[in-house]
Amino acid sequence: MKTSKKVSSRMSVVNELFGFLWERKLWWLIPMVIVLVAFGLLLVFAQASGIAPFIYTLF
């Protein structure tokens, strides 16, 4: 039950961020935010899994 609350909380933060960007007409920032989040997730998965050597070869 706690995990679903954490995921729900994080999704609300993401939803609020995109709502803010949309409301302020900062559409051009949305692709940048998506790329930064993708790189962050890639780094987290590279650190915590056995596929790290394969990800490090990309850079």
All heavy atoms as TSV, in Angstrom:
chain	resi	resn	atom	element	x	y	z
A	1	MET	N	N	0.819	-1.196	0.000
A	1	MET	CA	C	0.000	0.000	0.000
A	1	MET	C	C	0.865	1.263	0.000
A	1	MET	O	O	0.523	2.241	-0.634
A	1	MET	CB	C	-0.921	-0.039	1.222
A	1	MET	CG	C	-2.007	0.971	1.164
A	1	MET	SD	S	-3.119	0.568	-0.182
A	1	MET	CE	C	-4.497	1.499	0.261
A	2	LYS	N	N	1.998	1.204	0.701
A	2	LYS	CA	C	2.861	2.374	0.764
A	2	LYS	C	C	3.470	2.694	-0.594
A	2	LYS	O	O	3.643	3.852	-0.937
A	2	LYS	CB	C	3.970	2.152	1.790
A	2	LYS	CG	C	3.493	2.140	3.207
A	2	LYS	CD	C	4.652	1.936	4.162
A	2	LYS	CE	C	4.152	1.874	5.592
A	2	LYS	NZ	N	5.256	1.693	6.531
A	3	THR	N	N	3.791	1.659	-1.347
A	3	THR	CA	C	4.394	1.870	-2.658
A	3	THR	C	C	3.442	2.593	-3.596
A	3	THR	O	O	3.844	3.483	-4.338
A	3	THR	CB	C	4.813	0.522	-3.277
A	3	THR	OG1	O	5.652	-0.159	-2.361
A	3	THR	CG2	C	5.535	0.725	-4.575
A	4	SER	N	N	2.178	2.214	-3.552
A	4	SER	CA	C	1.206	2.875	-4.424
A	4	SER	C	C	1.030	4.343	-4.046
A	4	SER	O	O	0.815	5.184	-4.915
A	4	SER	CB	C	-0.133	2.146	-4.389
A	4	SER	OG	O	-0.702	2.222	-3.100
A	5	LYS	N	N	1.151	4.653	-2.762
A	5	LYS	CA	C	1.056	6.055	-2.344
A	5	LYS	C	C	2.263	6.845	-2.828
A	5	LYS	O	O	2.127	7.996	-3.238
A	5	LYS	CB	C	0.946	6.153	-0.825
A	5	LYS	CG	C	-0.405	5.749	-0.291
A	5	LYS	CD	C	-0.508	5.952	1.193
A	5	LYS	CE	C	-1.870	5.514	1.703
A	5	LYS	NZ	N	-2.007	5.728	3.130
A	6	LYS	N	N	3.459	6.226	-2.788
A	6	LYS	CA	C	4.650	6.912	-3.272
A	6	LYS	C	C	4.550	7.189	-4.767
A	6	LYS	O	O	4.868	8.269	-5.231
A	6	LYS	CB	C	5.898	6.080	-2.984
A	6	LYS	CG	C	6.330	6.083	-1.550
A	6	LYS	CD	C	7.603	5.278	-1.385
A	6	LYS	CE	C	8.038	5.237	0.057
A	6	LYS	NZ	N	9.272	4.443	0.228
A	7	VAL	N	N	4.115	6.186	-5.507
A	7	VAL	CA	C	3.969	6.347	-6.961
A	7	VAL	C	C	2.914	7.394	-7.260
A	7	VAL	O	O	3.097	8.249	-8.123
A	7	VAL	CB	C	3.631	4.996	-7.624
A	7	VAL	CG1	C	3.263	5.183	-9.074
A	7	VAL	CG2	C	4.795	4.031	-7.480
A	8	SER	N	N	1.828	7.347	-6.538
A	8	SER	CA	C	0.757	8.321	-6.725
A	8	SER	C	C	1.248	9.730	-6.416
A	8	SER	O	O	0.932	10.681	-7.137
A	8	SER	CB	C	-0.428	7.961	-5.841
A	8	SER	OG	O	-1.381	8.974	-5.851
A	9	SER	N	N	2.046	9.868	-5.373
A	9	SER	CA	C	2.574	11.167	-4.994
A	9	SER	C	C	3.520	11.702	-6.059
A	9	SER	O	O	3.467	12.880	-6.422
A	9	SER	CB	C	3.304	11.056	-3.659
A	9	SER	OG	O	3.956	12.258	-3.357
A	10	ARG	N	N	4.381	10.830	-6.585
A	10	ARG	CA	C	5.320	11.271	-7.615
A	10	ARG	C	C	4.598	11.630	-8.898
A	10	ARG	O	O	4.979	12.565	-9.593
A	10	ARG	CB	C	6.358	10.189	-7.873
A	10	ARG	CG	C	7.322	10.057	-6.729
A	10	ARG	CD	C	8.354	9.023	-6.983
A	10	ARG	NE	N	9.210	8.895	-5.818
A	10	ARG	CZ	C	9.918	7.837	-5.543
A	10	ARG	NH1	N	9.887	6.789	-6.344
A	10	ARG	NH2	N	10.667	7.807	-4.472
A	11	MET	N	N	3.578	10.881	-9.243
A	11	MET	CA	C	2.830	11.183	-10.457
A	11	MET	C	C	2.104	12.511	-10.319
A	11	MET	O	O	1.958	13.241	-11.294
A	11	MET	CB	C	1.848	10.053	-10.786
A	11	MET	CG	C	2.529	8.777	-11.229
A	11	MET	SD	S	3.660	9.005	-12.599
A	11	MET	CE	C	2.520	9.362	-13.902
A	12	SER	N	N	1.647	12.839	-9.119
A	12	SER	CA	C	0.973	14.117	-8.944
A	12	SER	C	C	1.968	15.270	-9.101
A	12	SER	O	O	1.614	16.321	-9.626
A	12	SER	CB	C	0.284	14.189	-7.585
A	12	SER	OG	O	1.224	14.209	-6.536
A	13	VAL	N	N	3.216	15.060	-8.671
A	13	VAL	CA	C	4.238	16.096	-8.851
A	13	VAL	C	C	4.527	16.289	-10.334
A	13	VAL	O	O	4.619	17.419	-10.821
A	13	VAL	CB	C	5.526	15.725	-8.080
A	13	VAL	CG1	C	6.664	16.657	-8.449
A	13	VAL	CG2	C	5.269	15.760	-6.594
A	14	VAL	N	N	4.657	15.190	-11.067
A	14	VAL	CA	C	4.907	15.272	-12.507
A	14	VAL	C	C	3.725	15.938	-13.204
A	14	VAL	O	O	3.904	16.805	-14.067
A	14	VAL	CB	C	5.176	13.863	-13.087
A	14	VAL	CG1	C	5.207	13.892	-14.605
A	14	VAL	CG2	C	6.464	13.304	-12.524
A	15	ASN	N	N	2.524	15.553	-12.818
A	15	ASN	CA	C	1.322	16.144	-13.405
A	15	ASN	C	C	1.262	17.645	-13.111
A	15	ASN	O	O	0.915	18.447	-13.986
A	15	ASN	CB	C	0.088	15.427	-12.863
A	15	ASN	CG	C	-1.148	15.775	-13.625
A	15	ASN	OD1	O	-1.100	16.352	-14.697
A	15	ASN	ND2	N	-2.286	15.432	-13.062
A	16	GLU	N	N	1.619	18.026	-11.904
A	16	GLU	CA	C	1.605	19.438	-11.539
A	16	GLU	C	C	2.663	20.217	-12.328
A	16	GLU	O	O	2.422	21.342	-12.776
A	16	GLU	CB	C	1.861	19.581	-10.040
A	16	GLU	CG	C	1.648	20.969	-9.516
A	16	GLU	CD	C	1.730	21.035	-8.004
A	16	GLU	OE1	O	1.430	20.028	-7.347
A	16	GLU	OE2	O	2.097	22.109	-7.507
A	17	LEU	N	N	3.835	19.617	-12.528
A	17	LEU	CA	C	4.890	20.272	-13.296
A	17	LEU	C	C	4.450	20.516	-14.732
A	17	LEU	O	O	4.594	21.623	-15.260
A	17	LEU	CB	C	6.168	19.431	-13.277
A	17	LEU	CG	C	7.305	19.927	-14.173
A	17	LEU	CD1	C	7.837	21.270	-13.686
A	17	LEU	CD2	C	8.403	18.898	-14.246
A	18	PHE	N	N	3.899	19.475	-15.378
A	18	PHE	CA	C	3.452	19.645	-16.755
A	18	PHE	C	C	2.266	20.603	-16.839
A	18	PHE	O	O	2.148	21.365	-17.801
A	18	PHE	CB	C	3.119	18.299	-17.386
A	18	PHE	CG	C	4.342	17.527	-17.782
A	18	PHE	CD1	C	4.601	16.296	-17.230
A	18	PHE	CD2	C	5.227	18.050	-18.704
A	18	PHE	CE1	C	5.733	15.584	-17.588
A	18	PHE	CE2	C	6.365	17.353	-19.075
A	18	PHE	CZ	C	6.616	16.119	-18.510
A	19	GLY	N	N	1.392	20.601	-15.846
A	19	GLY	CA	C	0.295	21.566	-15.815
A	19	GLY	C	C	0.803	22.991	-15.716
A	19	GLY	O	O	0.288	23.901	-16.379
A	20	PHE	N	N	1.831	23.190	-14.885
A	20	PHE	CA	C	2.434	24.515	-14.757
A	20	PHE	C	C	3.042	24.970	-16.080
A	20	PHE	O	O	2.850	26.113	-16.504
A	20	PHE	CB	C	3.501	24.493	-13.662
A	20	PHE	CG	C	4.324	25.741	-13.576
A	20	PHE	CD1	C	3.812	26.878	-12.966
A	20	PHE	CD2	C	5.600	25.793	-14.110
A	20	PHE	CE1	C	4.559	28.041	-12.887
A	20	PHE	CE2	C	6.361	26.943	-14.044
A	20	PHE	CZ	C	5.836	28.067	-13.432
A	21	LEU	N	N	3.802	24.066	-16.721
A	21	LEU	CA	C	4.426	24.430	-17.986
A	21	LEU	C	C	3.382	24.731	-19.050
A	21	LEU	O	O	3.563	25.644	-19.867
A	21	LEU	CB	C	5.360	23.310	-18.460
A	21	LEU	CG	C	6.604	23.059	-17.606
A	21	LEU	CD1	C	7.350	21.850	-18.122
A	21	LEU	CD2	C	7.498	24.276	-17.569
A	22	TRP	N	N	2.316	23.977	-19.065
A	22	TRP	CA	C	1.259	24.179	-20.061
A	22	TRP	C	C	0.520	25.492	-19.804
A	22	TRP	O	O	0.212	26.242	-20.735
A	22	TRP	CB	C	0.298	22.995	-20.016
A	22	TRP	CG	C	-0.604	22.953	-21.205
A	22	TRP	CD1	C	-1.892	23.395	-21.278
A	22	TRP	CD2	C	-0.274	22.454	-22.503
A	22	TRP	NE1	N	-2.379	23.191	-22.531
A	22	TRP	CE2	C	-1.410	22.619	-23.305
A	22	TRP	CE3	C	0.864	21.890	-23.051
A	22	TRP	CZ2	C	-1.432	22.230	-24.633
A	22	TRP	CZ3	C	0.835	21.501	-24.367
A	22	TRP	CH2	C	-0.313	21.677	-25.144
A	23	GLU	N	N	0.249	25.782	-18.542
A	23	GLU	CA	C	-0.497	26.993	-18.187
A	23	GLU	C	C	0.303	28.253	-18.505
A	23	GLU	O	O	-0.249	29.261	-18.944
A	23	GLU	CB	C	-0.827	26.948	-16.695
A	23	GLU	CG	C	-1.746	28.043	-16.236
A	23	GLU	CD	C	-2.113	27.862	-14.781
A	23	GLU	OE1	O	-2.588	26.764	-14.428
A	23	GLU	OE2	O	-1.906	28.803	-14.007
A	24	ARG	N	N	1.607	28.203	-18.294
A	24	ARG	CA	C	2.473	29.355	-18.556
A	24	ARG	C	C	2.937	29.433	-20.008
A	24	ARG	O	O	3.766	30.264	-20.342
A	24	ARG	CB	C	3.702	29.305	-17.652
A	24	ARG	CG	C	3.396	29.243	-16.202
A	24	ARG	CD	C	3.324	30.616	-15.626
A	24	ARG	NE	N	3.213	30.501	-14.172
A	24	ARG	CZ	C	2.440	31.270	-13.448
A	24	ARG	NH1	N	1.741	32.209	-14.020
A	24	ARG	NH2	N	2.364	31.100	-12.147
A	25	LYS	N	N	2.419	28.533	-20.844
A	25	LYS	CA	C	2.760	28.465	-22.267
A	25	LYS	C	C	4.256	28.259	-22.486
A	25	LYS	O	O	4.881	28.871	-23.339
A	25	LYS	CB	C	2.268	29.705	-22.997
A	25	LYS	CG	C	0.754	29.816	-22.981
A	25	LYS	CD	C	0.288	30.998	-23.770
A	25	LYS	CE	C	-1.191	31.163	-23.861
A	25	LYS	NZ	N	-2.048	30.652	-22.860
A	26	LEU	N	N	4.831	27.365	-21.677
A	26	LEU	CA	C	6.239	27.003	-21.812
A	26	LEU	C	C	6.346	25.623	-22.444
A	26	LEU	O	O	7.050	24.741	-21.968
A	26	LEU	CB	C	6.921	27.018	-20.435
A	26	LEU	CG	C	6.945	28.372	-19.730
A	26	LEU	CD1	C	7.494	28.228	-18.322
A	26	LEU	CD2	C	7.796	29.359	-20.514
A	27	TRP	N	N	5.653	25.450	-23.576
A	27	TRP	CA	C	5.618	24.143	-24.235
A	27	TRP	C	C	6.999	23.695	-24.664
A	27	TRP	O	O	7.284	22.515	-24.702
A	27	TRP	CB	C	4.718	24.202	-25.470
A	27	TRP	CG	C	3.321	24.582	-25.152
A	27	TRP	CD1	C	2.464	23.922	-24.324
A	27	TRP	CD2	C	2.620	25.709	-25.636
A	27	TRP	NE1	N	1.263	24.573	-24.270
A	27	TRP	CE2	C	1.324	25.677	-25.077
A	27	TRP	CE3	C	2.947	26.740	-26.503
A	27	TRP	CZ2	C	0.377	26.638	-25.346
A	27	TRP	CZ3	C	1.991	27.691	-26.771
A	27	TRP	CH2	C	0.720	27.640	-26.193
A	28	TRP	N	N	7.879	24.624	-25.000
A	28	TRP	CA	C	9.207	24.280	-25.479
A	28	TRP	C	C	10.059	23.643	-24.382
A	28	TRP	O	O	11.065	22.999	-24.685
A	28	TRP	CB	C	9.896	25.515	-26.041
A	28	TRP	CG	C	9.982	26.650	-25.066
A	28	TRP	CD1	C	9.041	27.590	-24.829
A	28	TRP	CD2	C	11.071	26.931	-24.193
A	28	TRP	NE1	N	9.461	28.457	-23.856
A	28	TRP	CE2	C	10.712	28.070	-23.447
A	28	TRP	CE3	C	12.307	26.345	-23.970
A	28	TRP	CZ2	C	11.556	28.624	-22.492
A	28	TRP	CZ3	C	13.139	26.891	-23.021
A	28	TRP	CH2	C	12.757	28.017	-22.301
A	29	LEU	N	N	9.690	23.806	-23.120
A	29	LEU	CA	C	10.443	23.193	-22.027
A	29	LEU	C	C	10.074	21.727	-21.803
A	29	LEU	O	O	10.849	20.978	-21.211
A	29	LEU	CB	C	10.202	23.960	-20.720
A	29	LEU	CG	C	11.058	25.175	-20.486
A	29	LEU	CD1	C	10.635	25.859	-19.192
A	29	LEU	CD2	C	12.506	24.830	-20.439
A	30	ILE	N	N	8.912	21.302	-22.269
A	30	ILE	CA	C	8.450	19.941	-22.024
A	30	ILE	C	C	9.406	18.899	-22.597
A	30	ILE	O	O	9.773	17.958	-21.885
A	30	ILE	CB	C	7.000	19.762	-22.508
A	30	ILE	CG1	C	6.063	20.590	-21.626
A	30	ILE	CG2	C	6.595	18.294	-22.491
A	30	ILE	CD1	C	4.631	20.621	-22.075
A	31	PRO	N	N	9.890	19.018	-23.844
A	31	PRO	CA	C	10.858	18.019	-24.333
A	31	PRO	C	C	12.157	17.985	-23.525
A	31	PRO	O	O	12.730	16.922	-23.304
A	31	PRO	CB	C	11.134	18.446	-25.768
A	31	PRO	CG	C	9.956	19.249	-26.164
A	31	PRO	CD	C	9.492	19.922	-24.914
A	32	MET	N	N	12.603	19.149	-23.056
A	32	MET	CA	C	13.819	19.185	-22.239
A	32	MET	C	C	13.623	18.454	-20.915
A	32	MET	O	O	14.513	17.733	-20.460
A	32	MET	CB	C	14.242	20.631	-21.979
A	32	MET	CG	C	14.841	21.315	-23.159
A	32	MET	SD	S	15.492	22.904	-22.667
A	32	MET	CE	C	14.704	23.935	-23.874
A	33	VAL	N	N	12.485	18.653	-20.293
A	33	VAL	CA	C	12.188	17.978	-19.027
A	33	VAL	C	C	12.115	16.472	-19.245
A	33	VAL	O	O	12.646	15.690	-18.447
A	33	VAL	CB	C	10.874	18.524	-18.414
A	33	VAL	CG1	C	10.427	17.696	-17.234
A	33	VAL	CG2	C	11.048	19.975	-18.015
A	34	ILE	N	N	11.502	16.045	-20.333
A	34	ILE	CA	C	11.387	14.615	-20.627
A	34	ILE	C	C	12.766	13.994	-20.840
A	34	ILE	O	O	13.058	12.910	-20.319
A	34	ILE	CB	C	10.469	14.387	-21.842
A	34	ILE	CG1	C	9.029	14.729	-21.472
A	34	ILE	CG2	C	10.571	12.959	-22.338
A	34	ILE	CD1	C	8.074	14.740	-22.629
A	35	VAL	N	N	13.648	14.683	-21.560
A	35	VAL	CA	C	14.994	14.167	-21.800
A	35	VAL	C	C	15.781	14.096	-20.488
A	35	VAL	O	O	16.480	13.101	-20.219
A	35	VAL	CB	C	15.737	15.037	-22.836
A	35	VAL	CG1	C	17.215	14.720	-22.888
A	35	VAL	CG2	C	15.107	14.853	-24.202
A	36	LEU	N	N	15.680	15.105	-19.650
A	36	LEU	CA	C	16.381	15.078	-18.366
A	36	LEU	C	C	15.885	13.954	-17.467
A	36	LEU	O	O	16.684	13.276	-16.812
A	36	LEU	CB	C	16.232	16.425	-17.656
A	36	LEU	CG	C	17.043	17.569	-18.237
A	36	LEU	CD1	C	16.691	18.877	-17.538
A	36	LEU	CD2	C	18.523	17.286	-18.109
A	37	VAL	N	N	14.593	13.729	-17.445
A	37	VAL	CA	C	14.041	12.628	-16.648
A	37	VAL	C	C	14.500	11.286	-17.203
A	37	VAL	O	O	14.856	10.375	-16.441
A	37	VAL	CB	C	12.495	12.721	-16.590
A	37	VAL	CG1	C	11.880	11.463	-16.018
A	37	VAL	CG2	C	12.083	13.932	-15.779
A	38	ALA	N	N	14.535	11.149	-18.519
A	38	ALA	CA	C	14.988	9.898	-19.138
A	38	ALA	C	C	16.446	9.618	-18.794
A	38	ALA	O	O	16.806	8.477	-18.462
A	38	ALA	CB	C	14.792	9.957	-20.647
A	39	PHE	N	N	17.303	10.635	-18.853
A	39	PHE	CA	C	18.701	10.436	-18.487
A	39	PHE	C	C	18.843	10.092	-17.005
A	39	PHE	O	O	19.674	9.266	-16.632
A	39	PHE	CB	C	19.544	11.672	-18.815
A	39	PHE	CG	C	20.026	11.702	-20.226
A	39	PHE	CD1	C	19.771	12.787	-21.026
A	39	PHE	CD2	C	20.740	10.642	-20.752
A	39	PHE	CE1	C	20.218	12.832	-22.329
A	39	PHE	CE2	C	21.193	10.664	-22.060
A	39	PHE	CZ	C	20.930	11.765	-22.851
A	40	GLY	N	N	18.065	10.720	-16.177
A	40	GLY	CA	C	18.095	10.405	-14.749
A	40	GLY	C	C	17.699	8.967	-14.479
A	40	GLY	O	O	18.351	8.262	-13.702
A	41	LEU	N	N	16.636	8.512	-15.133
A	41	LEU	CA	C	16.214	7.119	-14.969
A	41	LEU	C	C	17.264	6.156	-15.511
A	41	LEU	O	O	17.511	5.103	-14.922
A	41	LEU	CB	C	14.879	6.889	-15.665
A	41	LEU	CG	C	13.666	7.540	-15.009
A	41	LEU	CD1	C	12.428	7.362	-15.884
A	41	LEU	CD2	C	13.431	6.948	-13.640
A	42	LEU	N	N	17.885	6.521	-16.613
A	42	LEU	CA	C	18.934	5.685	-17.181
A	42	LEU	C	C	20.101	5.539	-16.215
A	42	LEU	O	O	20.631	4.439	-16.024
A	42	LEU	CB	C	19.411	6.276	-18.506
A	42	LEU	CG	C	20.458	5.489	-19.270
A	42	LEU	CD1	C	19.863	4.180	-19.773
A	42	LEU	CD2	C	20.980	6.309	-20.420
A	43	LEU	N	N	20.484	6.613	-15.565
A	43	LEU	CA	C	21.574	6.556	-14.600
A	43	LEU	C	C	21.206	5.724	-13.375
A	43	LEU	O	O	22.027	4.974	-12.854
A	43	LEU	CB	C	21.984	7.967	-14.179
A	43	LEU	CG	C	22.702	8.780	-15.231
A	43	LEU	CD1	C	22.924	10.199	-14.745
A	43	LEU	CD2	C	24.019	8.139	-15.592
A	44	VAL	N	N	19.985	5.844	-12.916
A	44	VAL	CA	C	19.548	5.059	-11.763
A	44	VAL	C	C	19.545	3.578	-12.103
A	44	VAL	O	O	20.041	2.748	-11.329
A	44	VAL	CB	C	18.146	5.513	-11.289
A	44	VAL	CG1	C	17.545	4.536	-10.304
A	44	VAL	CG2	C	18.237	6.900	-10.666
A	45	PHE	N	N	19.030	3.221	-13.267
A	45	PHE	CA	C	19.003	1.815	-13.661
A	45	PHE	C	C	20.403	1.282	-13.929
A	45	PHE	O	O	20.691	0.119	-13.684
A	45	PHE	CB	C	18.108	1.601	-14.876
A	45	PHE	CG	C	16.647	1.690	-14.555
A	45	PHE	CD1	C	15.827	2.502	-15.310
A	45	PHE	CD2	C	16.104	0.978	-13.512
A	45	PHE	CE1	C	14.477	2.595	-15.025
A	45	PHE	CE2	C	14.758	1.063	-13.211
A	45	PHE	CZ	C	13.940	1.870	-13.966
A	46	ALA	N	N	21.289	2.128	-14.437
A	46	ALA	CA	C	22.657	1.694	-14.703
A	46	ALA	C	C	23.395	1.396	-13.405
A	46	ALA	O	O	24.213	0.494	-13.347
A	46	ALA	CB	C	23.393	2.769	-15.484
A	47	GLN	N	N	23.092	2.129	-12.388
A	47	GLN	CA	C	23.765	1.959	-11.110
A	47	GLN	C	C	23.245	0.740	-10.362
A	47	GLN	O	O	23.992	0.083	-9.648
A	47	GLN	CB	C	23.553	3.213	-10.273
A	47	GLN	CG	C	24.404	3.306	-9.051
A	47	GLN	CD	C	24.207	4.639	-8.365
A	47	GLN	OE1	O	23.142	5.241	-8.458
A	47	GLN	NE2	N	25.218	5.105	-7.682
A	48	ALA	N	N	21.981	0.404	-10.552
A	48	ALA	CA	C	21.347	-0.627	-9.734
A	48	ALA	C	C	21.188	-1.965	-10.442
A	48	ALA	O	O	20.578	-2.860	-9.883
A	48	ALA	CB	C	19.986	-0.124	-9.279
A	49	SER	N	N	21.727	-2.130	-11.630
A	49	SER	CA	C	21.483	-3.382	-12.329
A	49	SER	C	C	22.762	-3.929	-12.960
A	49	SER	O	O	23.810	-3.291	-12.937
A	49	SER	CB	C	20.425	-3.176	-13.406
A	49	SER	OG	O	20.943	-2.390	-14.436
A	50	GLY	N	N	22.646	-5.104	-13.551
A	50	GLY	CA	C	23.774	-5.740	-14.196
A	50	GLY	C	C	24.028	-5.268	-15.605
A	50	GLY	O	O	24.974	-5.720	-16.249
A	51	ILE	N	N	23.213	-4.350	-16.087
A	51	ILE	CA	C	23.397	-3.868	-17.457
A	51	ILE	C	C	24.256	-2.609	-17.517
A	51	ILE	O	O	24.390	-2.005	-18.566
A	51	ILE	CB	C	22.042	-3.611	-18.146
A	51	ILE	CG1	C	21.243	-2.536	-17.416
A	51	ILE	CG2	C	21.255	-4.886	-18.275
A	51	ILE	CD1	C	20.037	-2.073	-18.181
A	52	ALA	N	N	24.878	-2.256	-16.396
A	52	ALA	CA	C	25.694	-1.044	-16.334
A	52	ALA	C	C	26.799	-1.015	-17.387
A	52	ALA	O	O	26.998	0.023	-18.026
A	52	ALA	CB	C	26.267	-0.866	-14.938
A	53	PRO	N	N	27.543	-2.097	-17.610
A	53	PRO	CA	C	28.609	-2.016	-18.627
A	53	PRO	C	C	28.073	-1.706	-20.031
A	53	PRO	O	O	28.750	-1.032	-20.813
A	53	PRO	CB	C	29.238	-3.405	-18.606
A	53	PRO	CG	C	28.909	-3.947	-17.277
A	53	PRO	CD	C	27.585	-3.357	-16.903
A	54	PHE	N	N	26.878	-2.149	-20.337
A	54	PHE	CA	C	26.311	-1.877	-21.653
A	54	PHE	C	C	25.840	-0.439	-21.794
A	54	PHE	O	O	25.923	0.151	-22.854
A	54	PHE	CB	C	25.151	-2.848	-21.931
A	54	PHE	CG	C	25.567	-4.282	-21.885
A	54	PHE	CD1	C	25.128	-5.102	-20.873
A	54	PHE	CD2	C	26.410	-4.800	-22.845
A	54	PHE	CE1	C	25.520	-6.419	-20.809
A	54	PHE	CE2	C	26.807	-6.123	-22.809
A	54	PHE	CZ	C	26.364	-6.923	-21.780
A	55	ILE	N	N	25.351	0.127	-20.702
A	55	ILE	CA	C	24.895	1.516	-20.747
A	55	ILE	C	C	26.096	2.457	-20.803
A	55	ILE	O	O	26.069	3.472	-21.489
A	55	ILE	CB	C	23.985	1.828	-19.541
A	55	ILE	CG1	C	22.691	1.020	-19.688
A	55	ILE	CG2	C	23.688	3.302	-19.439
A	55	ILE	CD1	C	21.747	1.146	-18.536
A	56	TYR	N	N	27.170	2.133	-20.089
A	56	TYR	CA	C	28.339	2.999	-20.095
A	56	TYR	C	C	28.991	3.065	-21.474
A	56	TYR	O	O	29.644	4.052	-21.793
A	56	TYR	CB	C	29.352	2.541	-19.050
A	56	TYR	CG	C	28.899	2.837	-17.633
A	56	TYR	CD1	C	28.932	1.847	-16.671
A	56	TYR	CD2	C	28.442	4.096	-17.279
A	56	TYR	CE1	C	28.502	2.114	-15.371
A	56	TYR	CE2	C	28.011	4.377	-16.004
A	56	TYR	CZ	C	28.052	3.375	-15.053
A	56	TYR	OH	O	27.638	3.639	-13.782
A	57	THR	N	N	28.816	2.050	-22.297
A	57	THR	CA	C	29.386	2.111	-23.640
A	57	THR	C	C	28.648	3.111	-24.528
A	57	THR	O	O	29.193	3.541	-25.541
A	57	THR	CB	C	29.365	0.735	-24.305
A	57	THR	OG1	O	28.023	0.259	-24.382
A	57	THR	CG2	C	30.218	-0.262	-23.549
A	58	LEU	N	N	27.437	3.480	-24.155
A	58	LEU	CA	C	26.699	4.480	-24.935
A	58	LEU	C	C	27.327	5.866	-24.804
A	58	LEU	O	O	27.209	6.690	-25.711
A	58	LEU	CB	C	25.244	4.542	-24.479
A	58	LEU	CG	C	24.397	3.291	-24.704
A	58	LEU	CD1	C	23.024	3.482	-24.073
A	58	LEU	CD2	C	24.265	3.000	-26.181
A	59	PHE	N	N	27.964	6.108	-23.691
A	59	PHE	CA	C	28.534	7.426	-23.452
A	59	PHE	C	C	30.019	7.399	-23.703
A	59	PHE	O	O	30.739	8.270	-23.660
A	59	PHE	CB	C	28.232	7.903	-22.032
A	59	PHE	CG	C	26.762	8.014	-21.765
A	59	PHE	CD1	C	26.114	7.074	-20.995
A	59	PHE	CD2	C	26.029	9.057	-22.299
A	59	PHE	CE1	C	24.753	7.175	-20.761
A	59	PHE	CE2	C	24.685	9.166	-22.068
A	59	PHE	CZ	C	24.040	8.231	-21.294
